[in-house]
Amino acid sequence: MYLHAKEAVLVANGKNWCLYGFKEENEYLSVMNFQRIIWAALMFGIGTNAFAQDADLPLQHEAYHFIDRLDIKGVTGGTVHTDQKPYSRQAVSEIFAAADTSAMKPTEREWLRLTRLSADDDFANANAKKGVLKYFFKNQRDLFHYANGKVRLYANVIGHIAGGMDQHNYTLDNSQIGLFNYRNSRGVQLRGSISNRLGFFTEVSENQAKLPQFVRGSYADLGVLYGQNFVKTFDVAPNTGFDYFTARGYVTYSPGKQFRLKLGKDRAFLGNGHQSLLLNDQATDYFFLNLNTRIWKLEYINHFALMTDFIKGKPDGYGTFPKKYAVMHELNYKPWKQFSVGLFESVVYSPHLPGGNRGFELEYMNPIIFYRSVEQSLGSPDNSMLGLHWKLNALKRFQHYGQFLLDDLNFRNRTIGPGYVGNKFGYQFGIKYIDAFWLRGLDLQMEYNWVRPYTYSHFNPSASYSHYGQPLGYAYGANAHDVNLILRYQPFPRWSALLMMNSVLKGRDINGLNYGGDIFKPYTTRVQDYNNVVGQGDPLKITQLYGRLSYRLLSLDAYADLEGRYRKENNNSSLSILGSLRINLPNQIQKY
């Protein structure tokens, strides 16, 4: 149900209903004001000197793992703070240029060359050859590229063709059902730079897919496909297929080497782990302005985002999804190349409140203020959080990393009883071990995540820490913990293997009662004030084993993959096998 009127609208947020009073004209103006402010910030400083800029390296690109190895070995130094991703290609170029190849074995040296060819534009341009028909693949990588003077342009096709089977028993009678799975993605990508100061990126693709049954079941419950926005379905259950169009694009600008702006539609990731409790990348793209400032050993990041409050089942005739805003900032300190620590703060808020439309809060545009103090001065109507993250490299073999998330904490109520509902926090601990047991190319990672019930939620469900019905933090939301074991092995420069095992305990609601696992429900509907523990409610136990074998084709950023997945959710299980070919697209690792 979605009741629309000129002065008020009854908004369904997931399974919850809230009344927000607002006028359509005011909502439109608040969005327009936000965009005008962003454009004004982007234009500030034009005309000063800058250094070469280009697009970012896509999240989960294969090069990130190699850069991670170089960071543990001490190569990155002060070039890049690895806590925030994606990295700019300029930073990636500097990292690879600093790598000492004399200490590498021939296999690792060739691995570096191939990785650098796909991620480092300067290196690819310097190794340009005659090409195919004089115009294509001249740098061995891009379908077409032009690099002359102050203009750089790279054009590519993108694609992912996959096929396989999913054998599962996600049915009432527990009969085994084998369903054909496939993916058919194709599109184009264009990026480049102008005058060594302005970078741009755009990518569009059309996609059809039939996915494993546990993904289809999640879509049936939530109405969203993680990582995507609007999705159309075809065929009927259980053989449901998904049809969706993806488009992302942004511009970057650097008025100086210490300052960088990024404006457009993309996503970001904060931390050094498989998961992030502070800002994850499994949610779909959103519009934002990112300001990155580096001074001495400090890096300061501002993130202003315009997001969507998704409403399951909203008819198109009832207008757009309500908008919501997020402001985040982070201060990183890297006293030496082996250690870094950062402080994070965020506020998510809705322009619609029961008392009327508040519009866009200009006070949150202050880039150097403590957001919590602003939020309190406004009457504490918004969802604010604090975070701490760190990383320590040791012996050029090990990395310890972690995060602490604080949504709310009340010490006074500890004297009344344990497990107070207002104590909402989570933490992450992880360790990486590269060239494990003196076997070059064998890298291990172990990570543990733990998040208390009701974390990320708010009394106004529109202000939950989410975008388009998808969590912005921990992929499992709240009231959950998981253990991840990851093995990566690169025995040869073109061959790589990934093996990942994770075990999850997630507490779900029972008979509509709010046990704190659904971040889209207001915490005011909680079951109890005290004795709240992680996993309470209906426990969902997930065990998952995922493996992938990949081979790089020629010198292209293209791969042939063979992957398999075994997943068990309580008494339901599935086994899927998939073979695929992909070009200029990372193979996204599913995080839920």
C-alpha positions in Angstrom: 0.0 0.0 0.0 1.3 3.5 -0.9 -1.1 6.3 -0.2 -0.2 9.5 -2.1 -1.5 13.0 -1.6 -0.2 16.5 -2.3 0.5 17.3 1.3 1.4 13.8 2.7 2.5 10.4 1.7 2.3 7.1 3.6 5.6 5.5 2.9 6.3 1.8 3.1 9.9 1.2 4.1 10.5 -2.6 3.7 7.8 -4.1 6.0 7.3 -0.9 8.0 5.0 2.1 7.4 5.7 5.7 8.4 3.9 8.9 7.8 6.1 11.7 6.5 4.5 15.1 5.9 6.0 17.0 2.9 5.2 18.9 -0.2 6.4 17.6 -3.5 7.7 21.0 -4.5 9.9 21.2 -1.4 11.3 17.8 -1.9 12.2 18.6 -5.5 13.8 21.9 -4.4 15.8 20.2 -1.7 17.3 17.8 -4.2 18.1 20.6 -6.6 19.8 22.6 -3.9 21.9 19.6 -3.0 23.0 19.2 -6.6 23.8 23.0 -6.9 25.9 22.9 -3.8 27.8 19.9 -5.1 28.5 21.6 -8.5 29.6 24.8 -6.8 32.1 22.8 -4.7 33.4 21.0 -7.8 34.1 24.3 -9.6 36.0 25.8 -6.6 39.7 26.0 -7.4 39.6 25.6 -11.2 42.5 27.3 -12.8 45.3 26.2 -10.5 48.0 23.7 -11.4 47.3 20.0 -11.1 48.9 16.7 -11.7 47.7 14.0 -14.1 44.3 12.4 -13.2 42.2 9.7 -14.6 39.4 7.4 -13.5 39.6 5.0 -10.5 40.5 1.4 -10.6 37.2 -0.5 -10.3 36.4 -2.1 -7.0 37.4 -5.8 -6.7 39.7 -5.6 -9.7 42.3 -8.3 -9.7 45.0 -5.7 -9.2 43.8 -4.9 -5.7 45.2 -8.2 -4.3 48.6 -7.5 -5.8 48.6 -4.0 -4.4 47.7 -5.5 -1.0 50.8 -7.7 -1.3 53.0 -4.7 -2.1 51.6 -2.8 0.8 52.4 -5.6 3.3 55.9 -5.7 1.8 56.2 -1.9 2.5 56.2 -0.8 -1.1 53.3 1.6 -1.0 54.9 3.8 1.7 53.0 7.1 1.9 51.8 7.0 -1.7 48.3 5.7 -0.9 46.2 5.1 2.3 44.9 1.6 1.5 41.9 2.1 3.9 39.7 3.7 1.3 38.9 2.2 -2.1 38.7 2.6 -5.0 42.3 3.9 -5.7 42.9 6.4 -8.4 44.8 5.0 -11.3 47.4 7.7 -10.7 48.1 6.3 -7.3 48.2 2.8 -8.7 50.8 3.9 -11.3 53.0 5.4 -8.5 52.7 2.2 -6.4 53.8 -0.1 -9.3 56.6 2.3 -10.3 58.0 2.0 -6.7 58.0 -1.8 -6.7 61.5 -3.4 -6.6 61.5 -6.2 -9.2 65.1 -7.3 -8.3 63.8 -9.1 -5.3 61.1 -11.0 -7.2 61.3 -14.4 -8.8 60.6 -14.6 -12.6 57.0 -15.8 -12.0 56.2 -12.9 -9.7 57.9 -10.4 -12.0 55.7 -11.6 -14.9 52.6 -11.4 -12.6 53.5 -7.8 -11.8 53.9 -7.0 -15.5 50.5 -8.4 -16.4 48.8 -6.7 -13.5 50.5 -3.4 -14.2 49.5 -3.7 -17.8 45.8 -3.9 -16.9 45.8 -1.2 -14.1 48.6 1.3 -14.9 47.9 3.5 -17.9 51.4 5.0 -18.0 52.9 1.5 -18.3 50.5 0.4 -20.9 51.1 3.5 -23.0 54.9 3.1 -22.7 54.6 -0.4 -24.1 52.4 0.4 -27.0 53.0 -1.5 -30.2 51.7 -1.5 -33.8 48.3 -2.9 -32.8 45.6 -4.6 -34.8 44.8 -2.8 -38.1 46.9 0.1 -36.8 44.1 1.4 -34.5 43.0 -1.4 -32.1 44.8 -2.8 -29.1 47.9 -0.7 -29.7 48.7 -0.8 -26.0 48.0 -4.6 -25.9 45.0 -3.9 -23.6 42.4 -1.4 -24.8 40.2 -1.8 -27.9 41.0 1.8 -28.7 43.2 4.4 -27.0 44.5 7.8 -27.7 47.3 9.4 -25.6 48.9 12.5 -27.0 49.8 15.7 -25.1 47.1 16.7 -22.7 44.4 14.3 -23.8 44.0 10.6 -22.9 41.1 8.5 -24.1 40.4 4.7 -23.5 37.4 2.9 -25.1 36.5 -0.7 -24.4 33.7 -3.2 -24.7 32.8 -5.0 -21.5 31.2 -8.4 -21.2 30.5 -11.4 -18.9 29.1 -14.6 -20.4 28.5 -17.4 -18.0 26.5 -20.7 -17.8 26.1 -23.5 -15.3 23.7 -25.4 -13.0 22.3 -24.9 -9.5 21.3 -28.1 -7.7 19.3 -27.2 -4.6 16.5 -28.3 -2.2 15.0 -24.9 -1.4 11.4 -26.3 -1.7 8.8 -27.4 0.8 9.1 -31.1 -0.1 12.9 -31.0 -0.1 13.1 -32.4 -3.6 16.3 -31.7 -5.5 15.8 -29.2 -8.3 18.5 -28.5 -10.9 18.1 -25.0 -12.4 20.1 -23.6 -15.3 22.1 -20.5 -14.3 23.6 -18.0 -16.7 24.7 -14.4 -17.0 24.8 -12.3 -20.2 26.3 -8.9 -19.7 27.5 -6.6 -22.5 28.3 -2.9 -22.7 30.8 -0.2 -23.3 33.3 1.7 -21.2 34.9 5.1 -21.9 37.3 7.0 -19.7 40.2 9.4 -19.9 41.6 12.7 -18.9 41.9 16.2 -20.2 44.7 18.7 -19.6 46.2 16.5 -16.9 43.7 17.7 -14.4 40.2 16.6 -15.3 39.4 12.8 -15.4 36.2 11.1 -16.5 34.6 7.7 -16.6 31.4 6.3 -17.9 30.1 2.7 -18.3 26.8 1.2 -19.4 25.7 -2.4 -19.7 22.6 -4.5 -20.3 22.3 -7.6 -18.3 20.2 -10.8 -18.1 20.8 -13.4 -15.5 19.4 -16.5 -13.8 21.1 -16.8 -10.4 21.3 -19.5 -7.7 18.1 -20.1 -5.7 19.2 -18.5 -2.5 19.7 -15.2 -4.4 16.2 -15.6 -6.0 14.8 -16.2 -2.5 16.5 -13.1 -1.1 15.0 -11.0 -4.0 11.5 -12.4 -3.3 11.8 -11.4 0.4 13.4 -8.0 0.0 12.4 -6.9 -3.5 16.0 -5.9 -4.4 18.9 -7.6 -6.0 22.1 -6.8 -4.0 24.4 -4.6 -6.0 21.7 -3.4 -8.5 18.9 -0.9 -8.4 15.8 -1.4 -10.7 15.4 -5.0 -11.8 12.8 -6.6 -14.0 12.0 -10.3 -13.7 11.1 -12.8 -16.4 9.8 -16.4 -16.2 8.0 -17.6 -13.1 9.4 -19.1 -9.9 11.4 -21.2 -9.3 13.2 -20.4 -12.6 13.0 -16.6 -12.2 15.3 -14.5 -14.3 16.6 -10.9 -13.8 16.9 -8.2 -16.4 18.7 -5.0 -15.4 20.5 -2.1 -16.9 23.6 -0.6 -15.2 25.1 2.8 -15.7 27.8 4.6 -13.7 29.8 7.7 -14.4 31.8 10.4 -12.7 34.4 13.1 -13.1 37.5 13.8 -11.1 39.4 17.0 -10.6 42.6 17.9 -8.8 43.5 21.5 -8.3 46.7 20.3 -6.6 48.5 17.2 -5.7 47.1 17.4 -2.1 43.5 17.7 -3.2 41.1 15.6 -5.3 37.4 15.8 -6.0 35.2 13.1 -7.4 31.6 13.7 -8.5 29.2 11.2 -9.9 27.6 7.9 -9.5 29.7 5.0 -8.1 30.3 3.2 -4.8 33.1 3.1 -2.2 34.7 0.8 0.3 36.3 1.6 3.7 38.8 -0.8 5.3 41.2 -3.5 4.5 38.9 -6.5 5.0 36.6 -8.8 3.0 33.7 -7.0 4.8 33.4 -3.5 6.1 31.3 -2.5 9.0 31.7 1.2 8.2 31.1 1.5 4.4 30.7 -1.6 2.2 30.5 -1.9 -1.6 27.7 -4.5 -2.0 25.0 -1.8 -2.2 24.2 -0.4 -5.6 25.8 2.8 -6.9 24.7 6.2 -5.6 25.4 9.9 -6.4 28.1 11.5 -4.3 30.8 14.1 -4.0 34.1 12.9 -2.5 36.7 15.3 -1.4 40.2 13.9 -0.6 42.8 16.0 1.1 46.4 14.9 1.9 48.7 16.9 4.1 51.9 15.5 5.6 51.0 12.1 7.0 47.3 12.9 7.2 44.5 12.1 4.8 41.1 13.7 5.2 38.0 12.5 3.3 34.6 14.1 2.9 31.8 12.1 1.4 28.4 13.8 0.6 25.9 11.4 -0.9 22.3 11.5 -2.2 20.6 8.1 -1.7 17.3 6.4 -2.2 14.8 5.2 0.4 13.6 2.1 -1.4 9.9 1.1 -1.1 9.1 -2.5 -2.0 6.2 -2.8 -4.4 5.7 0.9 -5.1 3.7 1.4 -8.3 5.4 3.6 -10.9 2.4 5.9 -11.0 3.0 7.1 -7.4 6.1 9.0 -8.3 9.8 8.7 -7.4 11.3 6.9 -4.4 11.8 9.3 -1.5 15.4 10.7 -1.2 17.7 10.5 1.7 21.1 12.0 2.4 24.3 10.7 3.9 27.4 12.7 5.0 30.6 11.0 6.1 34.1 12.1 6.9 37.2 10.2 7.8 40.6 11.3 9.1 43.5 8.9 8.5 46.9 9.1 10.1 49.9 7.1 8.8 52.8 7.8 11.1 55.0 5.2 9.3 54.4 3.0 6.3 53.6 -0.1 8.4 50.8 1.4 10.4 47.7 3.6 9.9 44.7 4.5 11.9 41.6 6.3 11.0 38.5 7.9 12.6 35.2 7.8 10.8 31.9 9.6 11.3 28.6 9.4 9.4 25.1 10.8 9.5 22.2 9.4 7.5 19.0 11.5 7.5 15.7 11.8 5.7 14.3 15.2 4.6 10.8 13.9 5.6 9.8 13.9 9.2 6.4 13.4 10.9 6.4 17.2 11.6 6.9 18.1 8.0 9.5 18.4 5.3 12.9 19.7 6.5 14.7 19.6 3.2 18.5 19.5 2.9 20.5 20.4 6.0 23.1 22.9 5.1 24.9 22.5 8.4 26.1 19.1 7.4 28.0 20.6 4.5 30.6 22.0 7.0 33.6 19.8 6.1 35.5 20.1 9.4 32.9 19.9 12.1 32.0 17.1 14.4 28.7 15.8 12.9 27.4 14.5 16.2 27.3 18.0 17.7 25.4 19.2 14.6 22.9 16.4 14.9 22.3 17.1 18.5 21.8 20.8 17.9 19.1 19.9 15.4 17.2 17.9 18.0 18.8 14.5 17.4 16.5 13.5 14.5 19.2 11.7 12.5 21.1 8.4 12.5 24.7 9.2 13.4 27.6 6.7 13.9 31.3 6.7 14.8 34.0 4.3 13.7 37.6 3.4 14.2 39.8 1.4 11.8 43.4 0.4 11.8 46.1 -1.6 10.0 49.5 -2.9 11.0 52.0 -4.6 8.7 54.7 -6.8 10.2 57.8 -8.7 9.0 56.8 -8.0 5.4 54.5 -11.1 5.6 51.7 -10.2 8.0 48.9 -7.6 8.2 46.5 -7.2 11.1 43.5 -5.0 10.5 40.3 -4.2 12.2 37.3 -1.9 12.7 35.1 -0.7 15.6 31.6 0.7 14.9 29.7 2.6 17.5 26.1 3.4 16.7 25.0 4.1 20.3 26.2 3.3 23.8 24.6 3.8 27.2 26.8 3.1 30.2 24.1 4.1 32.8 21.8 1.2 31.8 24.6 -1.4 32.4 23.7 -1.2 36.1 20.1 -2.1 35.4 20.7 -5.2 33.3 22.9 -6.7 30.5 22.3 -6.5 26.8 20.6 -3.1 26.7 19.0 -2.4 23.4 20.7 1.1 23.2 24.2 -0.5 23.1 24.5 -0.8 19.4 28.0 -1.5 18.1 30.1 -4.0 16.2 33.8 -4.9 15.6 36.0 -6.6 13.1 39.4 -8.4 13.5 41.4 -9.8 10.6 44.8 -11.0 9.7 46.6 -11.6 6.3 49.6 -13.8 5.7 51.3 -13.5 2.3 53.7 -16.1 0.7 52.4 -18.4 3.5 54.8 -21.1 4.7 57.4 -19.7 2.3 55.4 -20.7 -0.8 55.4 -17.7 -3.1 52.0 -16.6 -4.3 50.0 -18.4 -1.5 48.1 -15.8 0.6 45.8 -16.5 3.5 43.3 -14.3 5.2 41.1 -14.8 8.3 38.4 -12.4 9.4 35.8 -12.2 12.1 32.8 -9.7 12.2 30.3 -9.2 15.0 27.4 -6.7 15.1 24.9 -6.4 17.9 21.1 -6.4 17.4 19.4 -3.1 16.2 22.7 -1.6 15.0 22.3 0.6 11.8 18.6 1.0 12.5 16.8 4.2 13.6 13.5 5.3 15.0 12.8 6.7 11.5 13.3 3.7 9.2 14.0 6.1 6.3 17.2 7.1 8.1 18.5 3.5 8.4 22.1 3.0 7.3 21.1 1.8 3.9 20.6 2.7 0.2 18.0 1.3 -2.1 17.0 -1.4 0.4 20.6 -2.6 0.8 22.9 -2.2 3.8 25.7 0.3 3.5 27.7 -1.4 6.3 27.9 -5.0 7.3 26.4 -7.2 4.5 24.3 -9.2 6.9 22.9 -6.1 8.5 22.7 -6.5 12.3 22.3 -9.2 14.9 24.9 -11.4 13.2 28.5 -12.6 13.3 30.6 -14.5 10.8 34.0 -16.0 10.2 35.7 -15.8 6.8 38.7 -18.0 5.7 40.2 -17.0 2.4 43.0 -18.6 0.4 44.5 -17.1 -2.8 47.1 -18.8 -4.8 48.9 -17.7 -8.0 51.2 -20.5 -9.0 51.7 -19.0 -12.5 51.4 -15.5 -13.8 48.2 -16.2 -15.7 46.6 -18.8 -13.4 45.0 -17.9 -10.1 42.9 -19.7 -7.6 40.5 -18.5 -4.9 39.0 -20.6 -2.1 36.7 -19.0 0.5 34.8 -20.5 3.4 32.5 -18.5 5.7 30.2 -19.4 8.6 27.4 -17.1 9.6 24.9 -16.9 12.5 22.1 -14.4 11.8 19.2 -13.7 14.1 15.9 -13.2 12.3 12.4 -12.0 13.3 9.8 -14.4 14.6 6.1 -13.8 13.8 6.8 -10.2 12.9 8.5 -9.5 16.2 11.5 -7.2 15.9 14.6 -9.0 17.3 17.1 -6.5 15.8 18.2 -8.2 12.6 16.2 -6.1 10.1 17.8 -2.7 9.9 14.8 -1.3 8.0 12.5 -1.7 11.1 12.5 1.1 13.7 14.3 0.0 16.9 11.3 1.4 18.9 9.4 -1.8 17.9 12.0 -4.0 19.8 11.0 -7.1 21.6 12.8 -6.2 24.8 15.0 -3.6 26.4 17.5 -5.9 28.1 19.1 -9.4 27.5 19.6 -8.8 23.8 22.3 -11.0 22.4 23.7 -11.6 18.9 21.8 -14.3 17.1 18.6 -13.9 19.1 15.2 -14.6 17.5 15.1 -17.2 14.7 18.7 -18.3 14.2 19.8 -18.7 10.6 23.0 -20.6 10.2 24.8 -20.3 6.9 27.9 -22.3 5.8 29.3 -21.5 2.5 32.3 -22.8 0.5 33.2 -20.9 -2.7 36.1 -21.7 -5.2 37.2 -20.1 -8.4 40.0 -21.0 -10.9 40.9 -18.2 -13.4 43.1 -17.9 -16.4 44.1 -14.6 -18.0 43.7 -14.4 -21.7 46.5 -12.8 -23.8 47.5 -9.4 -22.4 43.9 -8.3 -22.2 42.0 -7.6 -19.0 40.0 -10.7 -19.8 39.6 -14.0 -17.9 38.2 -17.5 -18.2 36.7 -18.6 -14.9 35.5 -21.8 -13.5 33.7 -21.4 -10.1 31.7 -23.5 -7.7 29.7 -22.8 -4.6 28.2 -25.0 -1.9 25.8 -23.1 0.5 23.8 -24.5 3.4 21.1 -22.4 5.2 19.8 -24.4 8.1 18.3 -27.4 6.4 18.4 -26.0 2.8 21.4 -26.4 0.6 22.6 -25.7 -2.9 25.5 -26.7 -5.1 26.3 -24.6 -8.2 28.9 -24.8 -10.9 29.5 -22.0 -13.4 31.9 -21.4 -16.3 32.4 -17.9 -17.7 34.3 -15.5 -19.9 34.6 -11.9 -18.9 36.4 -8.9 -20.3 37.1 -5.5 -18.6 34.8 -6.5 -15.6 35.9 -7.7 -12.2 34.4 -10.9 -10.9 32.5 -9.6 -7.9 32.8 -11.7 -4.7 29.5 -12.1 -3.1 29.6 -10.9 0.5 26.3 -12.2 1.9 
